[in-house]
Amino acid sequence: MVSATSLPAALTRLRDETLDPANPATYNLYLTTGPAGIRVGLADIKRNKFVLLEDYVLTSDQPLAAQLAALRSQHDLLGLSGWNRVLLAVQNRAFTLLPAPLFRAGDEARYLSLHYAPNPEQEKVLHHSHRSQDIVSVFAADRELVRWFQRAYPTGRVLHQTSALLEGAVHQSEQAVPRHLYLSIGQQEMTLVAVHHKRPEFCNVFSFSTPEDLIYYTILAMQELQLNPDQDALVVWGDLTHDSELFTILRKYIRNVRFGMRPFDLTYSYRLNEVFEYRYFELYSLHLCE
């Protein structure tokens, strides 16, 4: 039994008054987990509209699966069954992407071992197909977390956080723009994605501890992609503010920096206007995943 002391603390709890708990089949449930905490979203599939956003801080001394279980046991919605779809995105650096024609089911651990050595006792290697992009994401996730999720939501699927970011970045990009670089900033992790003519061209996750680390990896990626910091644009999402040291150093070295918007072609409850539009992009982008 999970003790009440392991309950994550709520930072944000926003929900539209039209949300109807009696009809979970009309909603998609989205969850993201990572160092920043647990984030929850609900999207009304008929209206293509996000009607709930919640953000919880993890406690340092409890396993993630235990904290999710505790949250679900006390939550008025997470314990419901019959959702139209349930997706969980995990955030870590243990992932790789490969062309779909090269992927063979059953070889996931071998593909991932070229970049990361998974611990079979603690991690499970999974994959997710991006059919519209003809690529496959292979990634490792905490084994206990996956086991708990599959028991709690038998028809749910686990994805990597970069899968949501890739789909969102491609969705936001313009066909006429040759190449665009996107940056998503998390808790001591940053993800860079380049999109070229509506196709993902680059994706990598870096650990960082200082603003100097952040700008170093960003400029390094721009150089590899032959982008010019004085001319080419950088779109930023994530956990920062306009006056933060991170955004200040980005503006110092890159002339054209702007905050990204929520995914286009979706609608959002007015309640969600309480948070900046460039936050929770990966959570919203789960709605774009196949």
PAZATI-293038 format. One record per residue (C-alpha): residue number from 1; residue in three letters; x, y, z. Coordinates in pm, whole numbers, plus 32768, in hexadecimal, padded with zeros to 4 digits. Layout:
! PAZATI-293038
voba | nukol | x | y | z
NUM | ALA | X | Y | Z .
...
This chain:
! PAZATI-293038
voba | nukol | x | y | z
1 | MET | 8000 | 8000 | 8000 .
2 | VAL | 8081 | 815B | 7FA6 .
3 | SER | 8085 | 824E | 80C8 .
4 | ALA | 7FE5 | 83A5 | 80B2 .
5 | THR | 813A | 8444 | 80EC .
6 | SER | 81A2 | 83DE | 7F8B .
7 | LEU | 8094 | 84B1 | 7EE5 .
8 | PRO | 812F | 85AC | 7DF2 .
9 | ALA | 80E5 | 8719 | 7E3B .
10 | ALA | 8007 | 87D5 | 7D45 .
11 | LEU | 809F | 8906 | 7C9B .
12 | THR | 7F88 | 893D | 7B9F .
13 | ARG | 7E23 | 88B8 | 7B92 .
14 | LEU | 7D4E | 894C | 7A7C .
15 | ARG | 7C0F | 88B5 | 79F2 .
16 | ASP | 7AF1 | 892A | 791B .
17 | GLU | 7996 | 8929 | 79B3 .
18 | THR | 7913 | 8865 | 7887 .
19 | LEU | 79E7 | 8734 | 78E1 .
20 | ASP | 78FB | 860D | 7919 .
21 | PRO | 7995 | 84F5 | 79EE .
22 | ALA | 7868 | 8419 | 79A6 .
23 | ASN | 78D7 | 83ED | 783C .
24 | PRO | 7A4D | 8395 | 7837 .
25 | ALA | 7A27 | 82F6 | 76DD .
26 | THR | 7A09 | 8454 | 764A .
27 | TYR | 7B65 | 84B6 | 76C8 .
28 | ASN | 7CD1 | 8460 | 768F .
29 | LEU | 7DA7 | 844F | 77C8 .
30 | TYR | 7F11 | 84C1 | 77A6 .
31 | LEU | 8026 | 849C | 78A7 .
32 | THR | 8193 | 8506 | 78A4 .
33 | THR | 8299 | 84A6 | 79A5 .
34 | GLY | 83FB | 8520 | 79D9 .
35 | PRO | 84DE | 85E4 | 7AC3 .
36 | ALA | 83EB | 870A | 7ABC .
37 | GLY | 82D1 | 8632 | 7B43 .
38 | ILE | 8188 | 859D | 7ACE .
39 | ARG | 80AF | 865B | 79DA .
40 | VAL | 7F4A | 8604 | 797E .
41 | GLY | 7E72 | 8673 | 785C .
42 | LEU | 7D14 | 8620 | 77E2 .
43 | ALA | 7C9F | 8665 | 7680 .
44 | ASP | 7B33 | 865D | 7612 .
45 | ILE | 7B43 | 8593 | 74CE .
46 | LYS | 79FE | 861B | 743D .
47 | ARG | 7A68 | 8785 | 7465 .
48 | ASN | 7BDF | 8744 | 743B .
49 | LYS | 7C09 | 8811 | 7576 .
50 | PHE | 7CE5 | 87F8 | 76AC .
51 | VAL | 7C05 | 8819 | 77DB .
52 | LEU | 7CF6 | 87C2 | 78F5 .
53 | LEU | 7E61 | 880B | 794E .
54 | GLU | 7F08 | 879F | 7A90 .
55 | ASP | 8074 | 87AD | 7AFF .
56 | TYR | 8103 | 86F3 | 7C2C .
57 | VAL | 825A | 8700 | 7CD1 .
58 | LEU | 82FD | 85B4 | 7D2A .
59 | THR | 837A | 855E | 7E87 .
60 | SER | 84E8 | 84FD | 7E89 .
61 | ASP | 84D1 | 83C0 | 7F59 .
62 | GLN | 83C4 | 82FB | 7EA3 .
63 | PRO | 83CE | 8233 | 7D5C .
64 | LEU | 8316 | 82D4 | 7C3C .
65 | ALA | 8226 | 81AF | 7C15 .
66 | ALA | 81C7 | 81C8 | 7D84 .
67 | GLN | 8185 | 833C | 7D69 .
68 | LEU | 80AE | 830F | 7C34 .
69 | ALA | 7FEE | 81FB | 7CE2 .
70 | ALA | 7FB7 | 82DC | 7E10 .
71 | LEU | 7F42 | 83FA | 7D36 .
72 | ARG | 7E52 | 8317 | 7C77 .
73 | SER | 7DC3 | 828A | 7DBA .
74 | GLN | 7D6D | 83E6 | 7E3C .
75 | HIS | 7D0A | 848B | 7CF2 .
76 | ASP | 7BA0 | 84B0 | 7C8C .
77 | LEU | 7BE9 | 8464 | 7B1B .
78 | LEU | 7D26 | 8396 | 7AF5 .
79 | GLY | 7C87 | 8262 | 7B8E .
80 | LEU | 7B6F | 825B | 7A8D .
81 | SER | 7B6C | 8157 | 7979 .
82 | GLY | 7AE3 | 8169 | 7818 .
83 | TRP | 7BB3 | 8288 | 7791 .
84 | ASN | 7BB7 | 82A5 | 7615 .
85 | ARG | 7D34 | 829D | 761E .
86 | VAL | 7E46 | 82AE | 7725 .
87 | LEU | 7FAE | 8311 | 76D6 .
88 | LEU | 80D5 | 8330 | 77C3 .
89 | ALA | 8213 | 83E4 | 7754 .
90 | VAL | 8355 | 83A3 | 7816 .
91 | GLN | 8473 | 849B | 781B .
92 | ASN | 85DC | 8424 | 781B .
93 | ARG | 870E | 8413 | 7739 .
94 | ALA | 86E9 | 829F | 76F1 .
95 | PHE | 865F | 82A9 | 758F .
96 | THR | 86BF | 828C | 7423 .
97 | LEU | 8610 | 82BF | 72D6 .
98 | LEU | 8638 | 81E8 | 71A1 .
99 | PRO | 8595 | 81CE | 7049 .
100 | ALA | 8462 | 80F0 | 7051 .
101 | PRO | 84E0 | 8006 | 6F3B .
102 | LEU | 860D | 7FAB | 7017 .
103 | PHE | 853D | 7F59 | 714B .
104 | ARG | 84F7 | 7DF2 | 71AD .
105 | ALA | 8419 | 7DA8 | 72D7 .
106 | GLY | 84D8 | 7CE9 | 73E3 .
107 | ASP | 8622 | 7D9A | 739E .
108 | GLU | 85CF | 7ED3 | 7466 .
109 | ALA | 86DA | 7E9A | 7571 .
110 | ARG | 87E4 | 7E66 | 7468 .
111 | TYR | 878C | 7FAA | 73B8 .
112 | LEU | 878D | 806E | 74FC .
113 | SER | 88D7 | 7FD4 | 7572 .
114 | LEU | 898D | 809A | 7465 .
115 | HIS | 893D | 81D6 | 752C .
116 | TYR | 88D9 | 8162 | 7687 .
117 | ALA | 890A | 8028 | 775A .
118 | PRO | 87B8 | 7FD4 | 77F8 .
119 | ASN | 87AA | 7F1A | 7943 .
120 | PRO | 86B8 | 7DF6 | 7903 .
121 | GLU | 8668 | 7DD8 | 7A75 .
122 | GLN | 85FC | 7F41 | 7A94 .
123 | GLU | 859A | 7FAC | 7936 .
124 | LYS | 84BE | 7F30 | 781C .
125 | VAL | 8511 | 7F82 | 76B2 .
126 | LEU | 83E5 | 7FED | 75E1 .
127 | HIS | 83A3 | 8088 | 748E .
128 | HIS | 82AE | 8174 | 73E9 .
129 | SER | 8274 | 8196 | 7273 .
130 | HIS | 824E | 82EC | 71D3 .
131 | ARG | 819A | 826C | 70A1 .
132 | SER | 816F | 83C1 | 6FFE .
133 | GLN | 82E7 | 83FF | 7019 .
134 | ASP | 8355 | 8298 | 6FCD .
135 | ILE | 8430 | 828B | 7105 .
136 | VAL | 842B | 81BD | 7246 .
137 | SER | 8485 | 8233 | 73A2 .
138 | VAL | 8530 | 812F | 7480 .
139 | PHE | 8553 | 8188 | 75EF .
140 | ALA | 857D | 8105 | 7751 .
141 | ALA | 8484 | 8145 | 7868 .
142 | ASP | 847E | 80EF | 79D8 .
143 | ARG | 8404 | 7F87 | 79ED .
144 | GLU | 832D | 7FBD | 7B22 .
145 | LEU | 828E | 80EF | 7A86 .
146 | VAL | 8237 | 802F | 7948 .
147 | ARG | 81AF | 7F09 | 7A12 .
148 | TRP | 80D5 | 7FEF | 7AE4 .
149 | PHE | 8056 | 80AE | 79B4 .
150 | GLN | 7FF9 | 7F70 | 78F9 .
151 | ARG | 7F34 | 7EF5 | 7A26 .
152 | ALA | 7E87 | 8044 | 7A5E .
153 | TYR | 7E3B | 8086 | 78ED .
154 | PRO | 7E44 | 7F38 | 782F .
155 | THR | 7E02 | 7FDC | 76DC .
156 | GLY | 7EEF | 8100 | 7717 .
157 | ARG | 803A | 8139 | 7667 .
158 | VAL | 818D | 81B4 | 76E0 .
159 | LEU | 8254 | 82A6 | 7605 .
160 | HIS | 8393 | 836B | 762A .
161 | GLN | 837A | 84E1 | 7665 .
162 | THR | 8435 | 8524 | 7521 .
163 | SER | 8320 | 8478 | 745B .
164 | ALA | 8227 | 857E | 74CC .
165 | LEU | 8321 | 8696 | 748F .
166 | LEU | 8371 | 8617 | 7330 .
167 | GLU | 8203 | 8604 | 72CF .
168 | GLY | 81C1 | 875B | 7360 .
169 | ALA | 82ED | 87FE | 72B8 .
170 | VAL | 8295 | 876A | 7164 .
171 | HIS | 812E | 87DB | 7193 .
172 | GLN | 819A | 8941 | 71E3 .
173 | SER | 829A | 895B | 70CB .
174 | GLU | 8258 | 89F5 | 6F78 .
175 | GLN | 8297 | 8940 | 6E31 .
176 | ALA | 832E | 8A76 | 6D92 .
177 | VAL | 8435 | 8AA1 | 6EA4 .
178 | PRO | 8568 | 89D0 | 6E47 .
179 | ARG | 85D8 | 8984 | 6FAA .
180 | HIS | 8566 | 89E6 | 7105 .
181 | LEU | 8602 | 899F | 7259 .
182 | TYR | 852D | 8965 | 738D .
183 | LEU | 859F | 8957 | 74F8 .
184 | SER | 84DC | 88C0 | 7618 .
185 | ILE | 8569 | 8908 | 7772 .
186 | GLY | 8523 | 8825 | 789B .
187 | GLN | 85C0 | 87F3 | 79EF .
188 | GLN | 8735 | 87DD | 79A0 .
189 | GLU | 86E2 | 8742 | 784E .
190 | MET | 86B9 | 87E7 | 76FD .
191 | THR | 8636 | 8750 | 75BC .
192 | LEU | 8690 | 87DD | 7467 .
193 | VAL | 85C5 | 8786 | 7331 .
194 | ALA | 8604 | 87FA | 71CD .
195 | VAL | 84F3 | 87DE | 70C6 .
196 | HIS | 853D | 87FA | 6F53 .
197 | HIS | 8414 | 881D | 6E66 .
198 | LYS | 8321 | 877D | 6F5F .
199 | ARG | 8410 | 865A | 6FA4 .
200 | PRO | 84DE | 8628 | 70E4 .
201 | GLU | 8650 | 8649 | 7099 .
202 | PHE | 86F3 | 8654 | 71F1 .
203 | CYS | 868B | 85F7 | 7354 .
204 | ASN | 8762 | 85DB | 748A .
205 | VAL | 8745 | 8603 | 7602 .
206 | PHE | 885D | 86A7 | 76C9 .
207 | SER | 8893 | 86CA | 783F .
208 | PHE | 88EA | 8827 | 78B4 .
209 | SER | 8929 | 88CA | 7A04 .
210 | THR | 897D | 8A33 | 79A7 .
211 | PRO | 8903 | 8B35 | 78AB .
212 | GLU | 8A59 | 8B14 | 7804 .
213 | ASP | 8A15 | 89A1 | 77C8 .
214 | LEU | 88C7 | 89F8 | 772D .
215 | ILE | 8954 | 8AEF | 7633 .
216 | TYR | 8A80 | 8A10 | 75E7 .
217 | TYR | 89AB | 88E9 | 7578 .
218 | THR | 88BB | 89CB | 74BB .
219 | ILE | 89D1 | 8A75 | 73F7 .
220 | LEU | 8A7A | 8925 | 73BC .
221 | ALA | 893B | 8899 | 7322 .
222 | MET | 8912 | 89D0 | 724C .
223 | GLN | 8A75 | 89A9 | 71CA .
224 | GLU | 8A3C | 8839 | 7175 .
225 | LEU | 8900 | 8899 | 70BA .
226 | GLN | 89AD | 89BE | 700D .
227 | LEU | 88C1 | 8AB8 | 70AF .
228 | ASN | 8930 | 8C1C | 70F4 .
229 | PRO | 88EA | 8CA6 | 7254 .
230 | ASP | 88D8 | 8E04 | 71BE .
231 | GLN | 87D4 | 8DA8 | 70BA .
232 | ASP | 871B | 8C63 | 7101 .
233 | ALA | 8601 | 8C4A | 71FC .
234 | LEU | 85EE | 8B7F | 733B .
235 | VAL | 8498 | 8B27 | 73CE .
236 | VAL | 8494 | 8ADD | 7544 .
237 | TRP | 839E | 8A1A | 761B .
238 | GLY | 83B6 | 89A4 | 7781 .
239 | ASP | 83EC | 89FC | 78EB .
240 | LEU | 8479 | 8B5C | 78E6 .
241 | THR | 8402 | 8CC4 | 78EB .
242 | HIS | 843E | 8DFB | 7819 .
243 | ASP | 8525 | 8E8C | 7920 .
244 | SER | 85DF | 8D4B | 7977 .
245 | GLU | 8758 | 8D2B | 7959 .
246 | LEU | 8727 | 8C13 | 785C .
247 | PHE | 865B | 8CE7 | 776E .
248 | THR | 8745 | 8E0E | 779F .
249 | ILE | 8877 | 8D4A | 772F .
250 | LEU | 87BB | 8CBF | 7602 .
251 | ARG | 8763 | 8E20 | 7594 .
252 | LYS | 88C8 | 8E91 | 75CA .
253 | TYR | 895D | 8D99 | 74D3 .
254 | ILE | 883A | 8D56 | 73E4 .
255 | ARG | 879C | 8E81 | 733E .
256 | ASN | 864B | 8DE9 | 72E3 .
257 | VAL | 85C1 | 8D34 | 7414 .
258 | ARG | 8450 | 8D17 | 745C .
259 | PHE | 836D | 8C4E | 753C .
260 | GLY | 829E | 8B41 | 7491 .
261 | MET | 8125 | 8B22 | 749C .
262 | ARG | 8041 | 8A03 | 74F9 .
263 | PRO | 8000 | 890A | 73E0 .
264 | PHE | 7F2F | 89A6 | 72CE .
265 | ASP | 7DDC | 8917 | 7261 .
266 | LEU | 7D83 | 88B8 | 73C6 .
267 | THR | 7CB0 | 8984 | 74B5 .
268 | TYR | 7CE7 | 89C4 | 7626 .
269 | SER | 7C08 | 8A1A | 7748 .
270 | TYR | 7C1E | 8B84 | 77B4 .
271 | ARG | 7C8B | 8AFC | 7906 .
272 | LEU | 7DDA | 8A9C | 786B .
273 | ASN | 7E1F | 8C09 | 781E .
274 | GLU | 7EA7 | 8C20 | 7980 .
275 | VAL | 7FEB | 8B80 | 7908 .
276 | PHE | 80D9 | 8BF6 | 77F6 .
277 | GLU | 808C | 8B68 | 769E .
278 | TYR | 81F1 | 8AEC | 766F .
279 | ARG | 81D8 | 8A03 | 779B .
280 | TYR | 815F | 8898 | 7797 .
281 | PHE | 8198 | 8877 | 7620 .
282 | GLU | 81F1 | 8704 | 7630 .
283 | LEU | 80B9 | 86B9 | 76FD .
284 | TYR | 7FDA | 8768 | 75FE .
285 | SER | 8096 | 86C6 | 74DD .
286 | LEU | 803A | 856A | 7554 .
287 | HIS | 7EED | 85B7 | 74AF .
288 | LEU | 7FA7 | 85B4 | 7360 .
289 | CYS | 8048 | 845F | 7394 .
290 | GLU | 7FBB | 833A | 72D1 .
